[in-house]
Amino acid sequence: MLHEELQSIRSALGGVLGRLDPDGADLVRQCRRNLDAAADQARELESRLAVTDESGRGMCA
């Protein structure tokens, strides 16, 4: 799901923090915080998604 992809990107960015100058590291930290917030929002939206069949009728997950 989308939240998992966002968390994966966040984790990958964490791997480069030690190789950046302080300004670059601050930028990456801010990006990681933004990705956390976006992943939380995505998780909330994903939990509310209705599952439908091919005809568009609702189904139980």
PyMOL Python script that loads the backbone (N, CA, C, O; Angstrom):
from pymol import cmd

cmd.read_pdbstr("""\
ATOM      1  N   MET A   1       0.836  -1.172   0.000  1.00  0.00           N
ATOM      2  CA  MET A   1       0.000   0.000   0.000  1.00  0.00           C
ATOM      3  C   MET A   1       0.893   1.251   0.000  1.00  0.00           C
ATOM      4  O   MET A   1       2.109   1.174   0.168  1.00  0.00           O
ATOM      5  N   LEU A   2       0.258   2.371  -0.190  1.00  0.00           N
ATOM      6  CA  LEU A   2       0.998   3.628  -0.305  1.00  0.00           C
ATOM      7  C   LEU A   2       1.800   3.946   0.954  1.00  0.00           C
ATOM      8  O   LEU A   2       2.946   4.386   0.860  1.00  0.00           O
ATOM      9  N   HIS A   3       1.220   3.732   2.117  1.00  0.00           N
ATOM     10  CA  HIS A   3       1.946   4.076   3.347  1.00  0.00           C
ATOM     11  C   HIS A   3       3.233   3.267   3.478  1.00  0.00           C
ATOM     12  O   HIS A   3       4.228   3.771   4.000  1.00  0.00           O
ATOM     13  N   GLU A   4       3.225   2.032   3.014  1.00  0.00           N
ATOM     14  CA  GLU A   4       4.432   1.209   3.072  1.00  0.00           C
ATOM     15  C   GLU A   4       5.513   1.744   2.134  1.00  0.00           C
ATOM     16  O   GLU A   4       6.696   1.738   2.474  1.00  0.00           O
ATOM     17  N   GLU A   5       5.108   2.197   0.975  1.00  0.00           N
ATOM     18  CA  GLU A   5       6.059   2.779   0.014  1.00  0.00           C
ATOM     19  C   GLU A   5       6.684   4.054   0.580  1.00  0.00           C
ATOM     20  O   GLU A   5       7.890   4.268   0.453  1.00  0.00           O
ATOM     21  N   LEU A   6       5.865   4.893   1.200  1.00  0.00           N
ATOM     22  CA  LEU A   6       6.386   6.130   1.796  1.00  0.00           C
ATOM     23  C   LEU A   6       7.361   5.828   2.932  1.00  0.00           C
ATOM     24  O   LEU A   6       8.384   6.500   3.066  1.00  0.00           O
ATOM     25  N   GLN A   7       7.055   4.834   3.741  1.00  0.00           N
ATOM     26  CA  GLN A   7       7.963   4.456   4.828  1.00  0.00           C
ATOM     27  C   GLN A   7       9.264   3.872   4.283  1.00  0.00           C
ATOM     28  O   GLN A   7      10.328   4.069   4.870  1.00  0.00           O
ATOM     29  N   SER A   8       9.181   3.161   3.174  1.00  0.00           N
ATOM     30  CA  SER A   8      10.386   2.611   2.550  1.00  0.00           C
ATOM     31  C   SER A   8      11.309   3.725   2.055  1.00  0.00           C
ATOM     32  O   SER A   8      12.525   3.658   2.228  1.00  0.00           O
ATOM     33  N   ILE A   9      10.723   4.736   1.445  1.00  0.00           N
ATOM     34  CA  ILE A   9      11.509   5.886   0.972  1.00  0.00           C
ATOM     35  C   ILE A   9      12.139   6.599   2.149  1.00  0.00           C
ATOM     36  O   ILE A   9      13.305   6.989   2.091  1.00  0.00           O
ATOM     37  N   ARG A  10      11.363   6.775   3.236  1.00  0.00           N
ATOM     38  CA  ARG A  10      11.879   7.419   4.439  1.00  0.00           C
ATOM     39  C   ARG A  10      13.089   6.651   4.984  1.00  0.00           C
ATOM     40  O   ARG A  10      14.099   7.253   5.349  1.00  0.00           O
ATOM     41  N   SER A  11      12.980   5.346   5.034  1.00  0.00           N
ATOM     42  CA  SER A  11      14.081   4.519   5.535  1.00  0.00           C
ATOM     43  C   SER A  11      15.322   4.645   4.652  1.00  0.00           C
ATOM     44  O   SER A  11      16.443   4.733   5.153  1.00  0.00           O
ATOM     45  N   ALA A  12      15.116   4.654   3.351  1.00  0.00           N
ATOM     46  CA  ALA A  12      16.250   4.777   2.434  1.00  0.00           C
ATOM     47  C   ALA A  12      16.973   6.106   2.627  1.00  0.00           C
ATOM     48  O   ALA A  12      18.202   6.164   2.571  1.00  0.00           O
ATOM     49  N   LEU A  13      16.215   7.163   2.852  1.00  0.00           N
ATOM     50  CA  LEU A  13      16.841   8.474   3.082  1.00  0.00           C
ATOM     51  C   LEU A  13      17.643   8.483   4.382  1.00  0.00           C
ATOM     52  O   LEU A  13      18.648   9.187   4.484  1.00  0.00           O
ATOM     53  N   GLY A  14      17.212   7.716   5.364  1.00  0.00           N
ATOM     54  CA  GLY A  14      17.959   7.631   6.617  1.00  0.00           C
ATOM     55  C   GLY A  14      19.352   7.070   6.415  1.00  0.00           C
ATOM     56  O   GLY A  14      20.271   7.386   7.170  1.00  0.00           O
ATOM     57  N   GLY A  15      19.507   6.247   5.407  1.00  0.00           N
ATOM     58  CA  GLY A  15      20.798   5.646   5.132  1.00  0.00           C
ATOM     59  C   GLY A  15      21.840   6.609   4.594  1.00  0.00           C
ATOM     60  O   GLY A  15      23.031   6.298   4.606  1.00  0.00           O
ATOM     61  N   VAL A  16      21.418   7.759   4.127  1.00  0.00           N
ATOM     62  CA  VAL A  16      22.372   8.721   3.575  1.00  0.00           C
ATOM     63  C   VAL A  16      22.699   9.864   4.540  1.00  0.00           C
ATOM     64  O   VAL A  16      23.583  10.675   4.263  1.00  0.00           O
ATOM     65  N   LEU A  17      21.998   9.931   5.659  1.00  0.00           N
ATOM     66  CA  LEU A  17      22.188  11.058   6.579  1.00  0.00           C
ATOM     67  C   LEU A  17      23.642  11.251   7.001  1.00  0.00           C
ATOM     68  O   LEU A  17      24.118  12.385   7.052  1.00  0.00           O
ATOM     69  N   GLY A  18      24.345  10.184   7.299  1.00  0.00           N
ATOM     70  CA  GLY A  18      25.724  10.290   7.769  1.00  0.00           C
ATOM     71  C   GLY A  18      26.710  10.754   6.717  1.00  0.00           C
ATOM     72  O   GLY A  18      27.851  11.085   7.040  1.00  0.00           O
ATOM     73  N   ARG A  19      26.288  10.782   5.471  1.00  0.00           N
ATOM     74  CA  ARG A  19      27.186  11.175   4.379  1.00  0.00           C
ATOM     75  C   ARG A  19      26.950  12.594   3.889  1.00  0.00           C
ATOM     76  O   ARG A  19      27.552  13.027   2.907  1.00  0.00           O
ATOM     77  N   LEU A  20      26.076  13.314   4.571  1.00  0.00           N
ATOM     78  CA  LEU A  20      25.706  14.655   4.113  1.00  0.00           C
ATOM     79  C   LEU A  20      26.297  15.737   5.002  1.00  0.00           C
ATOM     80  O   LEU A  20      26.598  15.505   6.173  1.00  0.00           O
ATOM     81  N   ASP A  21      26.459  16.926   4.423  1.00  0.00           N
ATOM     82  CA  ASP A  21      26.863  18.084   5.222  1.00  0.00           C
ATOM     83  C   ASP A  21      25.668  18.471   6.103  1.00  0.00           C
ATOM     84  O   ASP A  21      24.553  18.018   5.845  1.00  0.00           O
ATOM     85  N   PRO A  22      25.874  19.284   7.118  1.00  0.00           N
ATOM     86  CA  PRO A  22      24.779  19.614   8.038  1.00  0.00           C
ATOM     87  C   PRO A  22      23.525  20.187   7.367  1.00  0.00           C
ATOM     88  O   PRO A  22      22.410  19.844   7.760  1.00  0.00           O
ATOM     89  N   ASP A  23      23.691  21.043   6.374  1.00  0.00           N
ATOM     90  CA  ASP A  23      22.521  21.593   5.692  1.00  0.00           C
ATOM     91  C   ASP A  23      21.766  20.515   4.920  1.00  0.00           C
ATOM     92  O   ASP A  23      20.536  20.473   4.942  1.00  0.00           O
ATOM     93  N   GLY A  24      22.501  19.656   4.247  1.00  0.00           N
ATOM     94  CA  GLY A  24      21.872  18.562   3.513  1.00  0.00           C
ATOM     95  C   GLY A  24      21.171  17.594   4.449  1.00  0.00           C
ATOM     96  O   GLY A  24      20.083  17.101   4.150  1.00  0.00           O
ATOM     97  N   ALA A  25      21.809  17.323   5.594  1.00  0.00           N
ATOM     98  CA  ALA A  25      21.201  16.425   6.572  1.00  0.00           C
ATOM     99  C   ALA A  25      19.910  17.015   7.134  1.00  0.00           C
ATOM    100  O   ALA A  25      18.933  16.295   7.340  1.00  0.00           O
ATOM    101  N   ASP A  26      19.906  18.317   7.381  1.00  0.00           N
ATOM    102  CA  ASP A  26      18.679  18.970   7.864  1.00  0.00           C
ATOM    103  C   ASP A  26      17.558  18.852   6.836  1.00  0.00           C
ATOM    104  O   ASP A  26      16.408  18.594   7.190  1.00  0.00           O
ATOM    105  N   LEU A  27      17.893  19.040   5.580  1.00  0.00           N
ATOM    106  CA  LEU A  27      16.897  18.915   4.522  1.00  0.00           C
ATOM    107  C   LEU A  27      16.325  17.500   4.479  1.00  0.00           C
ATOM    108  O   LEU A  27      15.113  17.319   4.364  1.00  0.00           O
ATOM    109  N   VAL A  28      17.193  16.506   4.572  1.00  0.00           N
ATOM    110  CA  VAL A  28      16.739  15.113   4.537  1.00  0.00           C
ATOM    111  C   VAL A  28      15.880  14.807   5.763  1.00  0.00           C
ATOM    112  O   VAL A  28      14.874  14.104   5.656  1.00  0.00           O
ATOM    113  N   ARG A  29      16.267  15.326   6.918  1.00  0.00           N
ATOM    114  CA  ARG A  29      15.446  15.113   8.125  1.00  0.00           C
ATOM    115  C   ARG A  29      14.048  15.694   7.942  1.00  0.00           C
ATOM    116  O   ARG A  29      13.057  15.069   8.320  1.00  0.00           O
ATOM    117  N   GLN A  30      13.971  16.886   7.365  1.00  0.00           N
ATOM    118  CA  GLN A  30      12.657  17.491   7.116  1.00  0.00           C
ATOM    119  C   GLN A  30      11.857  16.646   6.126  1.00  0.00           C
ATOM    120  O   GLN A  30      10.659  16.439   6.317  1.00  0.00           O
ATOM    121  N   CYS A  31      12.493  16.169   5.098  1.00  0.00           N
ATOM    122  CA  CYS A  31      11.812  15.298   4.130  1.00  0.00           C
ATOM    123  C   CYS A  31      11.301  14.033   4.811  1.00  0.00           C
ATOM    124  O   CYS A  31      10.192  13.575   4.535  1.00  0.00           O
ATOM    125  N   ARG A  32      12.110  13.475   5.695  1.00  0.00           N
ATOM    126  CA  ARG A  32      11.693  12.264   6.420  1.00  0.00           C
ATOM    127  C   ARG A  32      10.492  12.549   7.321  1.00  0.00           C
ATOM    128  O   ARG A  32       9.585  11.722   7.421  1.00  0.00           O
ATOM    129  N   ARG A  33      10.478  13.705   7.973  1.00  0.00           N
ATOM    130  CA  ARG A  33       9.308  14.070   8.792  1.00  0.00           C
ATOM    131  C   ARG A  33       8.065  14.220   7.920  1.00  0.00           C
ATOM    132  O   ARG A  33       6.978  13.782   8.297  1.00  0.00           O
ATOM    133  N   ASN A  34       8.230  14.839   6.758  1.00  0.00           N
ATOM    134  CA  ASN A  34       7.102  14.995   5.839  1.00  0.00           C
ATOM    135  C   ASN A  34       6.608  13.636   5.331  1.00  0.00           C
ATOM    136  O   ASN A  34       5.405  13.419   5.193  1.00  0.00           O
ATOM    137  N   LEU A  35       7.533  12.739   5.059  1.00  0.00           N
ATOM    138  CA  LEU A  35       7.150  11.399   4.624  1.00  0.00           C
ATOM    139  C   LEU A  35       6.406  10.656   5.736  1.00  0.00           C
ATOM    140  O   LEU A  35       5.457   9.922   5.460  1.00  0.00           O
ATOM    141  N   ASP A  36       6.829  10.839   6.986  1.00  0.00           N
ATOM    142  CA  ASP A  36       6.113  10.240   8.114  1.00  0.00           C
ATOM    143  C   ASP A  36       4.670  10.730   8.155  1.00  0.00           C
ATOM    144  O   ASP A  36       3.737   9.939   8.295  1.00  0.00           O
ATOM    145  N   ALA A  37       4.500  12.037   8.031  1.00  0.00           N
ATOM    146  CA  ALA A  37       3.151  12.610   8.070  1.00  0.00           C
ATOM    147  C   ALA A  37       2.308  12.097   6.903  1.00  0.00           C
ATOM    148  O   ALA A  37       1.138  11.755   7.078  1.00  0.00           O
ATOM    149  N   ALA A  38       2.903  12.045   5.720  1.00  0.00           N
ATOM    150  CA  ALA A  38       2.172  11.555   4.545  1.00  0.00           C
ATOM    151  C   ALA A  38       1.817  10.079   4.702  1.00  0.00           C
ATOM    152  O   ALA A  38       0.728   9.659   4.311  1.00  0.00           O
ATOM    153  N   ALA A  39       2.728   9.288   5.273  1.00  0.00           N
ATOM    154  CA  ALA A  39       2.458   7.863   5.485  1.00  0.00           C
ATOM    155  C   ALA A  39       1.322   7.677   6.492  1.00  0.00           C
ATOM    156  O   ALA A  39       0.478   6.798   6.321  1.00  0.00           O
ATOM    157  N   ASP A  40       1.300   8.502   7.538  1.00  0.00           N
ATOM    158  CA  ASP A  40       0.203   8.429   8.507  1.00  0.00           C
ATOM    159  C   ASP A  40      -1.130   8.753   7.839  1.00  0.00           C
ATOM    160  O   ASP A  40      -2.128   8.073   8.077  1.00  0.00           O
ATOM    161  N   GLN A  41      -1.146   9.782   7.009  1.00  0.00           N
ATOM    162  CA  GLN A  41      -2.371  10.138   6.293  1.00  0.00           C
ATOM    163  C   GLN A  41      -2.792   9.024   5.343  1.00  0.00           C
ATOM    164  O   GLN A  41      -3.972   8.689   5.251  1.00  0.00           O
ATOM    165  N   ALA A  42      -1.827   8.458   4.642  1.00  0.00           N
ATOM    166  CA  ALA A  42      -2.127   7.374   3.703  1.00  0.00           C
ATOM    167  C   ALA A  42      -2.680   6.164   4.450  1.00  0.00           C
ATOM    168  O   ALA A  42      -3.636   5.536   3.995  1.00  0.00           O
ATOM    169  N   ARG A  43      -2.088   5.839   5.583  1.00  0.00           N
ATOM    170  CA  ARG A  43      -2.564   4.700   6.383  1.00  0.00           C
ATOM    171  C   ARG A  43      -4.024   4.929   6.804  1.00  0.00           C
ATOM    172  O   ARG A  43      -4.848   4.017   6.728  1.00  0.00           O
ATOM    173  N   GLU A  44      -4.328   6.140   7.241  1.00  0.00           N
ATOM    174  CA  GLU A  44      -5.699   6.462   7.643  1.00  0.00           C
ATOM    175  C   GLU A  44      -6.657   6.327   6.463  1.00  0.00           C
ATOM    176  O   GLU A  44      -7.726   5.732   6.601  1.00  0.00           O
ATOM    177  N   LEU A  45      -6.291   6.867   5.320  1.00  0.00           N
ATOM    178  CA  LEU A  45      -7.150   6.756   4.133  1.00  0.00           C
ATOM    179  C   LEU A  45      -7.302   5.307   3.691  1.00  0.00           C
ATOM    180  O   LEU A  45      -8.396   4.875   3.328  1.00  0.00           O
ATOM    181  N   GLU A  46      -6.208   4.561   3.723  1.00  0.00           N
ATOM    182  CA  GLU A  46      -6.264   3.149   3.318  1.00  0.00           C
ATOM    183  C   GLU A  46      -7.194   2.350   4.228  1.00  0.00           C
ATOM    184  O   GLU A  46      -7.864   1.422   3.775  1.00  0.00           O
ATOM    185  N   SER A  47      -7.235   2.707   5.492  1.00  0.00           N
ATOM    186  CA  SER A  47      -8.098   1.978   6.421  1.00  0.00           C
ATOM    187  C   SER A  47      -9.568   2.246   6.137  1.00  0.00           C
ATOM    188  O   SER A  47     -10.429   1.473   6.558  1.00  0.00           O
ATOM    189  N   ARG A  48      -9.864   3.325   5.433  1.00  0.00           N
ATOM    190  CA  ARG A  48     -11.247   3.684   5.136  1.00  0.00           C
ATOM    191  C   ARG A  48     -11.687   3.283   3.726  1.00  0.00           C
ATOM    192  O   ARG A  48     -12.846   3.483   3.363  1.00  0.00           O
ATOM    193  N   LEU A  49     -10.788   2.728   2.940  1.00  0.00           N
ATOM    194  CA  LEU A  49     -11.134   2.351   1.569  1.00  0.00           C
ATOM    195  C   LEU A  49     -12.185   1.245   1.562  1.00  0.00           C
ATOM    196  O   LEU A  49     -12.125   0.298   2.347  1.00  0.00           O
ATOM    197  N   ALA A  50     -13.131   1.388   0.671  1.00  0.00           N
ATOM    198  CA  ALA A  50     -14.131   0.340   0.472  1.00  0.00           C
ATOM    199  C   ALA A  50     -13.648  -0.576  -0.634  1.00  0.00           C
ATOM    200  O   ALA A  50     -13.184  -0.110  -1.674  1.00  0.00           O
ATOM    201  N   VAL A  51     -13.754  -1.855  -0.418  1.00  0.00           N
ATOM    202  CA  VAL A  51     -13.374  -2.834  -1.432  1.00  0.00           C
ATOM    203  C   VAL A  51     -14.570  -3.066  -2.334  1.00  0.00           C
ATOM    204  O   VAL A  51     -15.674  -3.322  -1.852  1.00  0.00           O
ATOM    205  N   THR A  52     -14.360  -2.977  -3.654  1.00  0.00           N
ATOM    206  CA  THR A  52     -15.436  -3.200  -4.610  1.00  0.00           C
ATOM    207  C   THR A  52     -15.054  -4.305  -5.577  1.00  0.00           C
ATOM    208  O   THR A  52     -13.872  -4.570  -5.799  1.00  0.00           O
ATOM    209  N   ASP A  53     -16.062  -4.947  -6.148  1.00  0.00           N
ATOM    210  CA  ASP A  53     -15.792  -5.937  -7.180  1.00  0.00           C
ATOM    211  C   ASP A  53     -15.725  -5.235  -8.531  1.00  0.00           C
ATOM    212  O   ASP A  53     -15.797  -4.008  -8.597  1.00  0.00           O
ATOM    213  N   GLU A  54     -15.589  -6.002  -9.604  1.00  0.00           N
ATOM    214  CA  GLU A  54     -15.425  -5.407 -10.933  1.00  0.00           C
ATOM    215  C   GLU A  54     -16.664  -4.621 -11.381  1.00  0.00           C
ATOM    216  O   GLU A  54     -16.551  -3.746 -12.240  1.00  0.00           O
ATOM    217  N   SER A  55     -17.820  -4.909 -10.828  1.00  0.00           N
ATOM    218  CA  SER A  55     -19.035  -4.194 -11.225  1.00  0.00           C
ATOM    219  C   SER A  55     -19.190  -2.883 -10.454  1.00  0.00           C
ATOM    220  O   SER A  55     -20.090  -2.092 -10.734  1.00  0.00           O
ATOM    221  N   GLY A  56     -18.293  -2.660  -9.471  1.00  0.00           N
ATOM    222  CA  GLY A  56     -18.382  -1.440  -8.687  1.00  0.00           C
ATOM    223  C   GLY A  56     -19.228  -1.603  -7.426  1.00  0.00           C
ATOM    224  O   GLY A  56     -19.405  -0.651  -6.667  1.00  0.00           O
ATOM    225  N   ARG A  57     -19.751  -2.815  -7.203  1.00  0.00           N
ATOM    226  CA  ARG A  57     -20.541  -3.054  -6.005  1.00  0.00           C
ATOM    227  C   ARG A  57     -19.605  -3.325  -4.830  1.00  0.00           C
ATOM    228  O   ARG A  57     -18.534  -3.911  -4.991  1.00  0.00           O
ATOM    229  N   GLY A  58     -20.024  -2.893  -3.666  1.00  0.00           N
ATOM    230  CA  GLY A  58     -19.222  -3.081  -2.465  1.00  0.00           C
ATOM    231  C   GLY A  58     -19.101  -4.547  -2.084  1.00  0.00           C
ATOM    232  O   GLY A  58     -20.010  -5.340  -2.325  1.00  0.00           O
ATOM    233  N   MET A  59     -17.984  -4.892  -1.494  1.00  0.00           N
ATOM    234  CA  MET A  59     -17.712  -6.245  -1.003  1.00  0.00           C
ATOM    235  C   MET A  59     -17.081  -6.130   0.365  1.00  0.00           C
ATOM    236  O   MET A  59     -16.499  -5.096   0.694  1.00  0.00           O
ATOM    237  N   CYS A  60     -17.183  -7.138   1.143  1.00  0.00           N
ATOM    238  CA  CYS A  60     -16.469  -7.181   2.424  1.00  0.00           C
ATOM    239  C   CYS A  60     -15.026  -7.569   2.155  1.00  0.00           C
ATOM    240  O   CYS A  60     -14.750  -8.421   1.311  1.00  0.00           O
ATOM    241  N   ALA A  61     -14.107  -6.941   2.876  1.00  0.00           N
ATOM    242  CA  ALA A  61     -12.690  -7.245   2.698  1.00  0.00           C
ATOM    243  C   ALA A  61     -12.340  -8.577   3.313  1.00  0.00           C
ATOM    244  O   ALA A  61     -11.184  -8.998   3.259  1.00  0.00           O
TER     245      ALA A  61
END
""", "prot")
cmd.dss("prot")
cmd.show_as("cartoon", "prot")
cmd.util.cbc("prot")
cmd.orient("prot")
